[in-house]
Amino acid sequence: MSTGNLKDKIALITGASRGMGKAISIAVARSGARVILVARNKEKLQQVKEEINQLNGESDIIRADFSKEDDVNRLFDLVESRYGRLDVLVNNAAVASKGSVEDVSMDEFDYMMNVNLRNVFLSCKRAVKLMKKNKSGYIINISSVSGIKAYEKQGAYGISKHGVMGLTKSFAVDLQSKNIRVSAIMPGSVNTDMMRNSGRTDIDFTKVMVPEDIANTVLYLLSLWETNAAVDEIYIRRKTKKPF
């Protein structure tokens, strides 16, 4: 899927080096945006950039670690100085952990909250300042089905993703009058490194979603940007999962 409606837009994608972030970056670039690729692994980001180049797309690399507040602030300082604007932000970077809530150490909990929630909040705040200059923008937060349901041995991750849903709603309400849209996507099982390393033995990975499914969902939201329709959140599941 390619909307072609993002020409001359500047889009920042976090966690862009692999999985959903990589697929989203390629799809958004194919739709005409200049994509800022953000992740910790510069070599993998370069591979994504080369794939975008082969599609005649435009992209730039900024290395940042979303567990570190200073890195997030440096990232947005660079975006402001280089581009002077930001049209689209997709907060995709995240980490996961296994184990019950009683077994999660406070260090592990704090690390997960920094990556999955605290610095997503900071990323939104910094993006809004740039978007207000243009009096327009779109923030898409990649949450999870764990942001609306509780799963055994995913407690800390679920807490962080429930938080992402809360901040998405708060930003959306506060920014509606500023012509800045904020939406959340809540994917179920997607065939990514994170999912394959989750220890889930109950899932048939031949029947789960692929990263491109989430990328197409991002493009769907962006295709509505200049219309009178707005979508606040999308829960997307694998087709073999029971509805609702």
PyMOL commands that set and color helices and strands:
alter all, ss='L'
color gray80, all
select helices_A, chain A and resi 19-30+42-54+69-83+101-103+106-134+145-147+155-178+193-196+211-223
alter helices_A, ss='H'
color red, helices_A
select strands_A, chain A and resi 10-14+34-39+58-63+88-91+137-142+180-187+233-236
alter strands_A, ss='S'
color yellow, strands_A
deselect
rebuild
show_as cartoon
